[in-house]
Amino acid sequence: MLPRFKSNEHVRSETEGCAREDRVRQTVTGRRFAVIHQGALGDFLSALPLFDGLHESEPGIFIDFWSKAEYGSLLAAKPYLGAVHSRDDPALTPFYHEQLWMDAPVPGTLAQAHVIFVFGQSNSRVLARRLAARCGVPVHWIQSFPDPHARRHVGRFLAEQLHLLGWRCCTGIPRIDPDGEERRQVRRWLERWTGDAEAQPLVIHPGSGGMKKVWPLKRWWSLVDWLLQRKVGPVVVILGPADDPLKTFARATRSRGCLLAEDLSLSRLAAFLAEARLYCGNDSGASHLAAAVGTPSVVVFGPTDPEVWAPRGPHVHVVQDCWKESEVLDWDENMPADDPPPAVTNLLDTLLGSPTQPRP
């Protein structure tokens, strides 16, 4: 049995009653910034070059994060990483209440911050205003998503807002360095189930946080069949916490010869992706993470715009396709596999360094 591995109109500075910006931005070793980020994994990784840029401009700073708590594990190698708090911490709850925010204690790392950045959509602006009133330091609201009609990449959109506020931040490529022990654990697992200490898997993530963004399972099934026939290496299918509707599909790929890894921690997922020869996925947080660890990646986009949302990196290859959401789960394990779209297989042949062979 094959294994299952578990484990400026957009810019608002809420600074009423605060010190002048030119004084606040003086470089002082040990200054603390706080970032409240309310987005999903892909959104967080898109903002990563901004955090790196803040540190480059003020090398002595520490940044405390209020986000999904697990995101902190991805930043363990960053020299600026301070404390990591859950964005759902009850200590923040009063600041969303119409009256309680005025007397609620300010959470410790926010009370100690010299500057606070709140990343979110319009409903988070009230949080920025109230923290500005209570903390007495600059609190900047950064709009997370650009206007859908602007066709501006989200990473550039975020950087432009900080530039307008006077912060020097790059629009570079997100970069994550996975934990060394996590990588060793992945290598041991791969060696155990493939018998090859040097095995480099092809990793497939067929899921996404939004079902409409999932490439139809019929096409994923065809691609899995195509890869297995070519014997280009072990194929690992990964599933995340939002991928429950795809479990039957993923377990069917295991019966065909794939390895299956489910419910990985983010640090383990990053290590898995870093050990991969190639990654294939949808518009998802896992695809952004694959790009951030430097793995050659083929990312299939459908209803969302890659000009805005595509992962950034020198080894990212985007394929655009079209489908209806009603097609996504329309799949049967017993159906014959069709030929995958040539736009995908031609690209994979180039990346894998093997010419396409006629199907038997």
BALOBA-1460 file (C-alpha; in Angstrom, 3 decimals):
// residues 360
<rec num="1" residu="m" x="0.000" y="0.000" z="0.000"/>
<rec num="2" residu="l" x="1.390" y="3.373" z="-0.991"/>
<rec num="3" residu="p" x="1.857" y="5.922" z="1.787"/>
<rec num="4" residu="r" x="-0.105" y="8.824" z="3.102"/>
<rec num="5" residu="f" x="2.084" y="11.514" z="4.624"/>
<rec num="6" residu="k" x="0.263" y="13.691" z="7.193"/>
<rec num="7" residu="s" x="1.644" y="15.990" z="9.207"/>
<rec num="8" residu="n" x="-2.929" y="57.403" z="-3.096"/>
<rec num="9" residu="e" x="-6.675" y="56.600" z="-3.086"/>
<rec num="10" residu="h" x="-5.687" y="53.230" z="-1.842"/>
<rec num="11" residu="v" x="-3.311" y="54.566" z="0.799"/>
<rec num="12" residu="r" x="-4.587" y="55.742" z="4.174"/>
<rec num="13" residu="s" x="-2.313" y="56.753" z="7.050"/>
<rec num="14" residu="e" x="-4.245" y="56.745" z="10.299"/>
<rec num="15" residu="t" x="-1.853" y="59.000" z="12.232"/>
<rec num="16" residu="e" x="-4.089" y="61.526" z="13.966"/>
<rec num="17" residu="g" x="-2.265" y="62.890" z="17.009"/>
<rec num="18" residu="c" x="0.959" y="61.065" z="16.116"/>
<rec num="19" residu="a" x="4.528" y="62.291" z="15.859"/>
<rec num="20" residu="r" x="5.874" y="63.572" z="12.589"/>
<rec num="21" residu="e" x="6.814" y="60.833" z="10.087"/>
<rec num="22" residu="d" x="10.363" y="62.140" z="9.537"/>
<rec num="23" residu="r" x="11.138" y="61.670" z="13.224"/>
<rec num="24" residu="v" x="9.406" y="58.299" z="13.460"/>
<rec num="25" residu="r" x="11.342" y="56.846" z="10.543"/>
<rec num="26" residu="q" x="14.797" y="57.548" z="11.946"/>
<rec num="27" residu="t" x="16.870" y="54.374" z="11.965"/>
<rec num="28" residu="v" x="17.216" y="53.184" z="15.545"/>
<rec num="29" residu="t" x="18.579" y="49.742" z="16.346"/>
<rec num="30" residu="g" x="15.983" y="47.574" z="18.042"/>
<rec num="31" residu="r" x="12.920" y="49.506" z="16.876"/>
<rec num="32" residu="r" x="9.824" y="47.351" z="16.630"/>
<rec num="33" residu="f" x="7.313" y="47.346" z="13.831"/>
<rec num="34" residu="a" x="4.023" y="45.480" z="13.973"/>
<rec num="35" residu="v" x="2.219" y="43.964" z="10.994"/>
<rec num="36" residu="i" x="-1.406" y="42.889" z="11.200"/>
<rec num="37" residu="h" x="-2.143" y="40.774" z="8.132"/>
<rec num="38" residu="q" x="-5.597" y="39.361" z="7.593"/>
<rec num="39" residu="g" x="-5.072" y="37.608" z="4.262"/>
<rec num="40" residu="a" x="-4.575" y="34.045" z="3.083"/>
<rec num="41" residu="l" x="-1.192" y="32.418" z="2.478"/>
<rec num="42" residu="g" x="-0.752" y="33.679" z="-1.088"/>
<rec num="43" residu="d" x="-1.593" y="37.232" z="0.001"/>
<rec num="44" residu="f" x="0.892" y="37.027" z="2.868"/>
<rec num="45" residu="l" x="3.673" y="35.773" z="0.602"/>
<rec num="46" residu="s" x="2.926" y="38.515" z="-1.933"/>
<rec num="47" residu="a" x="3.646" y="41.045" z="0.836"/>
<rec num="48" residu="l" x="6.879" y="39.336" z="1.911"/>
<rec num="49" residu="p" x="9.221" y="41.563" z="-0.176"/>
<rec num="50" residu="l" x="7.781" y="44.565" z="1.671"/>
<rec num="51" residu="f" x="8.785" y="43.092" z="5.036"/>
<rec num="52" residu="d" x="12.243" y="42.298" z="3.641"/>
<rec num="53" residu="g" x="12.461" y="45.848" z="2.296"/>
<rec num="54" residu="l" x="11.568" y="47.396" z="5.645"/>
<rec num="55" residu="h" x="14.395" y="45.435" z="7.212"/>
<rec num="56" residu="e" x="16.830" y="46.468" z="4.478"/>
<rec num="57" residu="s" x="16.011" y="50.116" z="5.075"/>
<rec num="58" residu="e" x="16.273" y="49.709" z="8.874"/>
<rec num="59" residu="p" x="18.503" y="46.681" z="9.537"/>
<rec num="60" residu="g" x="18.062" y="46.792" z="13.307"/>
<rec num="61" residu="i" x="14.281" y="46.445" z="13.386"/>
<rec num="62" residu="f" x="12.166" y="43.571" z="14.612"/>
<rec num="63" residu="i" x="8.753" y="42.945" z="13.094"/>
<rec num="64" residu="d" x="6.013" y="41.411" z="15.219"/>
<rec num="65" residu="f" x="3.298" y="39.705" z="13.198"/>
<rec num="66" residu="w" x="-0.406" y="39.315" z="13.855"/>
<rec num="67" residu="s" x="-1.463" y="36.889" z="11.157"/>
<rec num="68" residu="k" x="-2.318" y="33.256" z="10.798"/>
<rec num="69" residu="a" x="-0.008" y="31.885" z="13.474"/>
<rec num="70" residu="e" x="1.556" y="29.234" z="11.236"/>
<rec num="71" residu="y" x="2.891" y="31.854" z="8.825"/>
<rec num="72" residu="g" x="5.558" y="32.639" z="11.387"/>
<rec num="73" residu="s" x="7.179" y="29.243" z="10.800"/>
<rec num="74" residu="l" x="7.950" y="30.297" z="7.234"/>
<rec num="75" residu="l" x="9.853" y="33.358" z="8.460"/>
<rec num="76" residu="a" x="12.089" y="31.556" z="10.954"/>
<rec num="77" residu="a" x="15.233" y="32.390" z="8.959"/>
<rec num="78" residu="k" x="14.373" y="36.088" z="8.629"/>
<rec num="79" residu="p" x="16.600" y="38.212" z="10.872"/>
<rec num="80" residu="y" x="13.784" y="40.639" z="11.605"/>
<rec num="81" residu="l" x="11.263" y="38.105" z="12.914"/>
<rec num="82" residu="g" x="9.923" y="39.121" z="16.304"/>
<rec num="83" residu="a" x="6.856" y="37.719" z="18.040"/>
<rec num="84" residu="v" x="4.072" y="35.977" z="16.126"/>
<rec num="85" residu="h" x="0.475" y="36.231" z="17.281"/>
<rec num="86" residu="s" x="-2.726" y="34.833" z="15.859"/>
<rec num="87" residu="r" x="-4.789" y="37.415" z="14.034"/>
<rec num="88" residu="d" x="-7.747" y="35.859" z="15.887"/>
<rec num="89" residu="d" x="-6.216" y="36.583" z="19.293"/>
<rec num="90" residu="p" x="-9.041" y="37.668" z="21.659"/>
<rec num="91" residu="a" x="-6.881" y="40.633" z="22.693"/>
<rec num="92" residu="l" x="-7.709" y="42.254" z="19.339"/>
<rec num="93" residu="t" x="-11.448" y="41.577" z="19.517"/>
<rec num="94" residu="p" x="-12.399" y="44.712" z="21.497"/>
<rec num="95" residu="f" x="-10.861" y="46.895" z="18.791"/>
<rec num="96" residu="y" x="-13.577" y="45.748" z="16.390"/>
<rec num="97" residu="h" x="-16.310" y="46.718" z="18.885"/>
<rec num="98" residu="e" x="-17.971" y="50.116" z="18.645"/>
<rec num="99" residu="q" x="-17.413" y="50.968" z="22.318"/>
<rec num="100" residu="l" x="-15.082" y="48.436" z="23.940"/>
<rec num="101" residu="w" x="-12.028" y="49.582" z="21.968"/>
<rec num="102" residu="m" x="-11.787" y="52.860" z="23.892"/>
<rec num="103" residu="d" x="-10.915" y="51.196" z="27.207"/>
<rec num="104" residu="a" x="-9.515" y="47.817" z="26.179"/>
<rec num="105" residu="p" x="-5.831" y="47.211" z="26.987"/>
<rec num="106" residu="v" x="-3.583" y="47.504" z="23.959"/>
<rec num="107" residu="p" x="-1.908" y="44.104" z="23.327"/>
<rec num="108" residu="g" x="1.753" y="44.085" z="24.386"/>
<rec num="109" residu="t" x="3.621" y="44.004" z="21.069"/>
<rec num="110" residu="l" x="1.283" y="46.627" z="19.618"/>
<rec num="111" residu="a" x="1.789" y="48.860" z="22.627"/>
<rec num="112" residu="q" x="5.568" y="48.543" z="22.132"/>
<rec num="113" residu="a" x="5.519" y="49.166" z="18.366"/>
<rec num="114" residu="h" x="6.989" y="52.301" z="16.823"/>
<rec num="115" residu="v" x="4.971" y="51.825" z="13.617"/>
<rec num="116" residu="i" x="1.995" y="49.572" z="12.846"/>
<rec num="117" residu="f" x="0.881" y="48.342" z="9.413"/>
<rec num="118" residu="v" x="-2.616" y="46.908" z="8.962"/>
<rec num="119" residu="f" x="-3.002" y="44.886" z="5.750"/>
<rec num="120" residu="g" x="-6.602" y="44.239" z="4.792"/>
<rec num="121" residu="q" x="-9.626" y="45.379" z="2.868"/>
<rec num="122" residu="s" x="-11.881" y="48.329" z="3.716"/>
<rec num="123" residu="n" x="-13.428" y="46.643" z="6.752"/>
<rec num="124" residu="s" x="-10.023" y="46.681" z="8.469"/>
<rec num="125" residu="r" x="-9.619" y="50.458" z="8.260"/>
<rec num="126" residu="v" x="-11.593" y="50.896" z="11.457"/>
<rec num="127" residu="l" x="-9.014" y="48.753" z="13.260"/>
<rec num="128" residu="a" x="-6.227" y="51.004" z="11.955"/>
<rec num="129" residu="r" x="-8.045" y="54.153" z="13.108"/>
<rec num="130" residu="r" x="-8.676" y="52.821" z="16.579"/>
<rec num="131" residu="l" x="-5.133" y="51.574" z="17.063"/>
<rec num="132" residu="a" x="-3.832" y="54.978" z="15.939"/>
<rec num="133" residu="a" x="-6.027" y="56.693" z="18.530"/>
<rec num="134" residu="r" x="-4.895" y="54.361" z="21.319"/>
<rec num="135" residu="c" x="-1.213" y="53.754" z="20.494"/>
<rec num="136" residu="g" x="-0.007" y="57.236" z="19.636"/>
<rec num="137" residu="v" x="2.265" y="56.001" z="16.819"/>
<rec num="138" residu="p" x="1.788" y="55.942" z="13.035"/>
<rec num="139" residu="v" x="-0.682" y="53.258" z="12.013"/>
<rec num="140" residu="h" x="-0.901" y="52.682" z="8.269"/>
<rec num="141" residu="w" x="-3.753" y="50.890" z="6.563"/>
<rec num="142" residu="i" x="-2.538" y="49.036" z="3.457"/>
<rec num="143" residu="q" x="-5.214" y="47.884" z="1.052"/>
<rec num="144" residu="s" x="-4.585" y="44.223" z="0.263"/>
<rec num="145" residu="f" x="-6.148" y="43.876" z="-3.184"/>
<rec num="146" residu="p" x="-5.946" y="46.190" z="-6.205"/>
<rec num="147" residu="d" x="-8.919" y="47.275" z="-8.246"/>
<rec num="148" residu="p" x="-9.742" y="44.226" z="-10.411"/>
<rec num="149" residu="h" x="-9.900" y="46.405" z="-13.502"/>
<rec num="150" residu="a" x="-6.432" y="47.900" z="-12.992"/>
<rec num="151" residu="r" x="-4.552" y="44.671" z="-13.908"/>
<rec num="152" residu="r" x="-1.696" y="45.642" z="-11.605"/>
<rec num="153" residu="h" x="0.189" y="42.873" z="-9.870"/>
<rec num="154" residu="v" x="-0.709" y="42.722" z="-6.202"/>
<rec num="155" residu="g" x="2.951" y="42.834" z="-5.139"/>
<rec num="156" residu="r" x="3.534" y="46.067" z="-7.047"/>
<rec num="157" residu="f" x="0.245" y="47.480" z="-5.761"/>
<rec num="158" residu="l" x="1.315" y="46.907" z="-2.157"/>
<rec num="159" residu="a" x="4.777" y="48.369" z="-2.706"/>
<rec num="160" residu="e" x="3.350" y="51.482" z="-4.351"/>
<rec num="161" residu="q" x="1.285" y="52.200" z="-1.256"/>
<rec num="162" residu="l" x="4.322" y="52.030" z="1.009"/>
<rec num="163" residu="h" x="6.314" y="54.176" z="-1.408"/>
<rec num="164" residu="l" x="3.622" y="56.850" z="-1.244"/>
<rec num="165" residu="l" x="3.923" y="56.777" z="2.529"/>
<rec num="166" residu="g" x="7.666" y="57.365" z="2.275"/>
<rec num="167" residu="w" x="8.896" y="53.829" z="2.903"/>
<rec num="168" residu="r" x="11.543" y="52.361" z="0.632"/>
<rec num="169" residu="c" x="10.353" y="48.856" z="-0.162"/>
<rec num="170" residu="c" x="11.281" y="46.711" z="-3.126"/>
<rec num="171" residu="t" x="8.907" y="44.970" z="-5.488"/>
<rec num="172" residu="g" x="11.177" y="41.939" z="-5.557"/>
<rec num="173" residu="i" x="10.563" y="38.233" z="-5.431"/>
<rec num="174" residu="p" x="9.284" y="36.550" z="-2.270"/>
<rec num="175" residu="r" x="11.912" y="34.213" z="-0.880"/>
<rec num="176" residu="i" x="11.538" y="31.552" z="1.814"/>
<rec num="177" residu="d" x="14.368" y="29.391" z="3.160"/>
<rec num="178" residu="p" x="12.844" y="26.154" z="4.504"/>
<rec num="179" residu="d" x="14.007" y="24.764" z="7.809"/>
<rec num="180" residu="g" x="16.909" y="22.331" z="7.470"/>
<rec num="181" residu="e" x="15.472" y="19.712" z="9.811"/>
<rec num="182" residu="e" x="12.157" y="19.777" z="7.941"/>
<rec num="183" residu="r" x="14.026" y="19.114" z="4.703"/>
<rec num="184" residu="r" x="15.838" y="16.177" z="6.268"/>
<rec num="185" residu="q" x="12.507" y="14.728" z="7.402"/>
<rec num="186" residu="v" x="11.155" y="15.013" z="3.852"/>
<rec num="187" residu="r" x="14.266" y="13.357" z="2.405"/>
<rec num="188" residu="r" x="13.942" y="10.458" z="4.849"/>
<rec num="189" residu="w" x="10.295" y="10.008" z="3.898"/>
<rec num="190" residu="l" x="11.067" y="10.061" z="0.191"/>
<rec num="191" residu="e" x="13.894" y="7.576" z="0.600"/>
<rec num="192" residu="r" x="11.665" y="5.266" z="2.622"/>
<rec num="193" residu="w" x="8.898" y="5.142" z="0.024"/>
<rec num="194" residu="t" x="10.912" y="5.359" z="-3.181"/>
<rec num="195" residu="g" x="14.078" y="3.515" z="-2.171"/>
<rec num="196" residu="d" x="16.100" y="6.360" z="-3.672"/>
<rec num="197" residu="a" x="18.067" y="8.665" z="-1.400"/>
<rec num="198" residu="e" x="18.324" y="11.212" z="-4.213"/>
<rec num="199" residu="a" x="14.691" y="11.089" z="-5.382"/>
<rec num="200" residu="q" x="13.324" y="14.412" z="-6.606"/>
<rec num="201" residu="p" x="9.543" y="14.229" z="-6.730"/>
<rec num="202" residu="l" x="7.120" y="15.962" z="-9.018"/>
<rec num="203" residu="v" x="4.665" y="17.584" z="-6.648"/>
<rec num="204" residu="i" x="1.051" y="18.204" z="-7.626"/>
<rec num="205" residu="h" x="-1.401" y="20.277" z="-5.612"/>
<rec num="206" residu="p" x="-4.813" y="19.991" z="-7.305"/>
<rec num="207" residu="g" x="-6.594" y="22.195" z="-4.755"/>
<rec num="208" residu="s" x="-7.099" y="25.858" z="-3.948"/>
<rec num="209" residu="g" x="-8.807" y="27.990" z="-1.343"/>
<rec num="210" residu="g" x="-11.529" y="28.787" z="-3.895"/>
<rec num="211" residu="m" x="-13.198" y="25.897" z="-5.711"/>
<rec num="212" residu="k" x="-13.707" y="27.948" z="-8.861"/>
<rec num="213" residu="k" x="-9.900" y="28.218" z="-9.165"/>
<rec num="214" residu="v" x="-9.408" y="24.429" z="-9.244"/>
<rec num="215" residu="w" x="-8.472" y="23.023" z="-12.647"/>
<rec num="216" residu="p" x="-11.150" y="20.400" z="-13.431"/>
<rec num="217" residu="l" x="-10.278" y="17.034" z="-11.935"/>
<rec num="218" residu="k" x="-10.654" y="15.384" z="-15.343"/>
<rec num="219" residu="r" x="-7.652" y="17.405" z="-16.502"/>
<rec num="220" residu="w" x="-5.659" y="16.707" z="-13.378"/>
<rec num="221" residu="w" x="-6.419" y="13.002" z="-13.826"/>
<rec num="222" residu="s" x="-5.136" y="13.158" z="-17.401"/>
<rec num="223" residu="l" x="-1.990" y="14.943" z="-16.291"/>
<rec num="224" residu="v" x="-1.289" y="12.414" z="-13.536"/>
<rec num="225" residu="d" x="-1.693" y="9.590" z="-16.064"/>
<rec num="226" residu="w" x="0.630" y="11.383" z="-18.498"/>
<rec num="227" residu="l" x="3.335" y="11.860" z="-15.850"/>
<rec num="228" residu="l" x="3.129" y="8.295" z="-14.569"/>
<rec num="229" residu="q" x="3.425" y="6.868" z="-18.082"/>
<rec num="230" residu="r" x="6.614" y="8.825" z="-18.671"/>
<rec num="231" residu="k" x="8.237" y="7.540" z="-15.476"/>
<rec num="232" residu="v" x="9.852" y="10.913" z="-14.846"/>
<rec num="233" residu="g" x="10.151" y="10.324" z="-11.120"/>
<rec num="234" residu="p" x="7.920" y="9.859" z="-8.081"/>
<rec num="235" residu="v" x="4.709" y="11.888" z="-8.277"/>
<rec num="236" residu="v" x="3.500" y="13.256" z="-4.940"/>
<rec num="237" residu="v" x="-0.022" y="14.653" z="-4.596"/>
<rec num="238" residu="i" x="-0.482" y="17.037" z="-1.693"/>
<rec num="239" residu="l" x="-3.732" y="18.096" z="-0.057"/>
<rec num="240" residu="g" x="-4.260" y="20.996" z="2.307"/>
<rec num="241" residu="p" x="-6.918" y="21.782" z="4.911"/>
<rec num="242" residu="a" x="-9.212" y="23.383" z="2.307"/>
<rec num="243" residu="d" x="-9.069" y="20.381" z="-0.023"/>
<rec num="244" residu="d" x="-11.594" y="18.000" z="1.551"/>
<rec num="245" residu="p" x="-13.712" y="17.801" z="-1.645"/>
<rec num="246" residu="l" x="-10.651" y="16.414" z="-3.456"/>
<rec num="247" residu="k" x="-9.825" y="13.554" z="-1.074"/>
<rec num="248" residu="t" x="-11.494" y="10.864" z="-3.172"/>
<rec num="249" residu="f" x="-9.590" y="12.063" z="-6.211"/>
<rec num="250" residu="a" x="-6.276" y="12.204" z="-4.365"/>
<rec num="251" residu="r" x="-6.696" y="8.689" z="-2.965"/>
<rec num="252" residu="a" x="-7.494" y="7.434" z="-6.451"/>
<rec num="253" residu="t" x="-4.166" y="8.835" z="-7.681"/>
<rec num="254" residu="r" x="-2.482" y="6.867" z="-4.905"/>
<rec num="255" residu="s" x="-4.017" y="3.681" z="-6.272"/>
<rec num="256" residu="r" x="-2.465" y="4.549" z="-9.653"/>
<rec num="257" residu="g" x="1.030" y="4.871" z="-8.190"/>
<rec num="258" residu="c" x="1.292" y="8.376" z="-6.753"/>
<rec num="259" residu="l" x="2.384" y="9.144" z="-3.215"/>
<rec num="260" residu="l" x="-0.048" y="11.137" z="-1.097"/>
<rec num="261" residu="a" x="0.835" y="13.783" z="1.494"/>
<rec num="262" residu="e" x="-2.011" y="15.347" z="3.480"/>
<rec num="263" residu="d" x="-2.382" y="18.066" z="6.099"/>
<rec num="264" residu="l" x="1.260" y="19.090" z="6.162"/>
<rec num="265" residu="s" x="2.340" y="21.936" z="8.372"/>
<rec num="266" residu="l" x="3.445" y="24.969" z="6.388"/>
<rec num="267" residu="s" x="7.071" y="24.434" z="7.360"/>
<rec num="268" residu="r" x="6.890" y="20.806" z="6.194"/>
<rec num="269" residu="l" x="5.107" y="21.830" z="2.990"/>
<rec num="270" residu="a" x="7.808" y="24.402" z="2.252"/>
<rec num="271" residu="a" x="10.451" y="21.718" z="2.724"/>
<rec num="272" residu="f" x="8.561" y="19.298" z="0.483"/>
<rec num="273" residu="l" x="8.312" y="21.885" z="-2.264"/>
<rec num="274" residu="a" x="11.988" y="22.798" z="-1.925"/>
<rec num="275" residu="e" x="12.946" y="19.146" z="-2.475"/>
<rec num="276" residu="a" x="10.782" y="18.839" z="-5.592"/>
<rec num="277" residu="r" x="12.097" y="18.672" z="-9.119"/>
<rec num="278" residu="l" x="8.922" y="20.347" z="-10.366"/>
<rec num="279" residu="y" x="5.625" y="21.613" z="-8.998"/>
<rec num="280" residu="c" x="2.206" y="21.832" z="-10.687"/>
<rec num="281" residu="g" x="-0.754" y="23.629" z="-9.138"/>
<rec num="282" residu="n" x="-3.593" y="26.104" z="-9.415"/>
<rec num="283" residu="d" x="-3.896" y="29.704" z="-8.281"/>
<rec num="284" residu="s" x="-3.308" y="28.832" z="-4.612"/>
<rec num="285" residu="g" x="-1.176" y="29.569" z="-1.588"/>
<rec num="286" residu="a" x="0.832" y="26.389" z="-2.217"/>
<rec num="287" residu="s" x="1.779" y="27.692" z="-5.664"/>
<rec num="288" residu="h" x="3.035" y="30.942" z="-4.147"/>
<rec num="289" residu="l" x="5.025" y="28.920" z="-1.625"/>
<rec num="290" residu="a" x="6.551" y="26.737" z="-4.359"/>
<rec num="291" residu="a" x="7.681" y="29.886" z="-6.153"/>
<rec num="292" residu="a" x="9.053" y="31.367" z="-2.930"/>
<rec num="293" residu="v" x="11.296" y="28.343" z="-2.270"/>
<rec num="294" residu="g" x="12.583" y="28.513" z="-5.865"/>
<rec num="295" residu="t" x="11.062" y="25.339" z="-7.301"/>
<rec num="296" residu="p" x="10.259" y="25.323" z="-11.048"/>
<rec num="297" residu="s" x="6.487" y="25.707" z="-11.099"/>
<rec num="298" residu="v" x="3.685" y="25.317" z="-13.613"/>
<rec num="299" residu="v" x="0.629" y="27.201" z="-12.384"/>
<rec num="300" residu="v" x="-2.733" y="26.884" z="-14.139"/>
<rec num="301" residu="f" x="-4.969" y="29.943" z="-14.063"/>
<rec num="302" residu="g" x="-8.606" y="30.060" z="-15.122"/>
<rec num="303" residu="p" x="-11.088" y="32.601" z="-13.744"/>
<rec num="304" residu="t" x="-8.489" y="34.719" z="-11.915"/>
<rec num="305" residu="d" x="-6.075" y="37.063" z="-13.646"/>
<rec num="306" residu="p" x="-2.399" y="36.020" z="-13.554"/>
<rec num="307" residu="e" x="-1.390" y="39.601" z="-14.341"/>
<rec num="308" residu="v" x="-2.618" y="40.391" z="-10.832"/>
<rec num="309" residu="w" x="-2.291" y="37.161" z="-8.855"/>
<rec num="310" residu="a" x="0.443" y="34.996" z="-10.382"/>
<rec num="311" residu="p" x="3.252" y="33.875" z="-8.076"/>
<rec num="312" residu="r" x="6.513" y="35.726" z="-8.736"/>
<rec num="313" residu="g" x="9.810" y="34.037" z="-9.364"/>
<rec num="314" residu="p" x="12.313" y="33.244" z="-12.106"/>
<rec num="315" residu="h" x="11.058" y="29.669" z="-12.438"/>
<rec num="316" residu="v" x="7.300" y="30.320" z="-12.503"/>
<rec num="317" residu="h" x="5.441" y="29.358" z="-15.675"/>
<rec num="318" residu="v" x="1.780" y="30.301" z="-16.019"/>
<rec num="319" residu="v" x="-0.688" y="28.447" z="-18.228"/>
<rec num="320" residu="q" x="-4.100" y="29.967" z="-18.854"/>
<rec num="321" residu="d" x="-7.078" y="27.713" z="-19.429"/>
<rec num="322" residu="c" x="-10.822" y="28.147" z="-19.131"/>
<rec num="323" residu="w" x="-13.527" y="26.104" z="-17.442"/>
<rec num="324" residu="k" x="-16.818" y="26.403" z="-15.617"/>
<rec num="325" residu="e" x="-16.999" y="25.874" z="-11.870"/>
<rec num="326" residu="s" x="-19.567" y="23.132" z="-12.492"/>
<rec num="327" residu="e" x="-16.837" y="21.135" z="-14.288"/>
<rec num="328" residu="v" x="-14.378" y="21.115" z="-11.393"/>
<rec num="329" residu="l" x="-15.598" y="17.996" z="-9.574"/>
<rec num="330" residu="d" x="-17.061" y="16.267" z="-12.638"/>
<rec num="331" residu="w" x="-14.725" y="13.292" z="-12.607"/>
<rec num="332" residu="d" x="-14.927" y="9.508" z="-12.393"/>
<rec num="333" residu="e" x="-12.027" y="7.255" z="-11.461"/>
<rec num="334" residu="n" x="-13.099" y="4.734" z="-14.091"/>
<rec num="335" residu="m" x="-13.213" y="7.174" z="-16.985"/>
<rec num="336" residu="p" x="-10.391" y="6.901" z="-19.532"/>
<rec num="337" residu="a" x="-7.779" y="9.610" z="-19.271"/>
<rec num="338" residu="d" x="-7.834" y="12.101" z="-22.124"/>
<rec num="339" residu="d" x="-4.741" y="13.816" z="-23.449"/>
<rec num="340" residu="p" x="-3.789" y="16.733" z="-21.200"/>
<rec num="341" residu="p" x="-3.782" y="20.162" z="-22.852"/>
<rec num="342" residu="p" x="-0.687" y="20.562" z="-25.062"/>
<rec num="343" residu="a" x="0.041" y="23.952" z="-23.470"/>
<rec num="344" residu="v" x="0.766" y="22.065" z="-20.242"/>
<rec num="345" residu="t" x="2.524" y="18.972" z="-21.592"/>
<rec num="346" residu="n" x="4.772" y="20.903" z="-23.982"/>
<rec num="347" residu="l" x="5.879" y="23.094" z="-21.110"/>
<rec num="348" residu="l" x="6.458" y="20.096" z="-18.854"/>
<rec num="349" residu="d" x="8.505" y="18.365" z="-21.542"/>
<rec num="350" residu="t" x="10.722" y="21.425" z="-21.765"/>
<rec num="351" residu="l" x="11.131" y="21.673" z="-17.997"/>
<rec num="352" residu="l" x="11.706" y="17.954" z="-17.540"/>
<rec num="353" residu="g" x="14.156" y="17.807" z="-20.415"/>
<rec num="354" residu="s" x="12.438" y="14.946" z="-22.216"/>
<rec num="355" residu="p" x="10.665" y="15.096" z="-25.567"/>
<rec num="356" residu="t" x="7.026" y="14.173" z="-25.795"/>
<rec num="357" residu="q" x="6.485" y="10.546" z="-26.750"/>
<rec num="358" residu="p" x="3.350" y="9.350" z="-28.574"/>
<rec num="359" residu="r" x="0.745" y="7.927" z="-26.247"/>
<rec num="360" residu="p" x="0.340" y="4.132" z="-26.588"/>
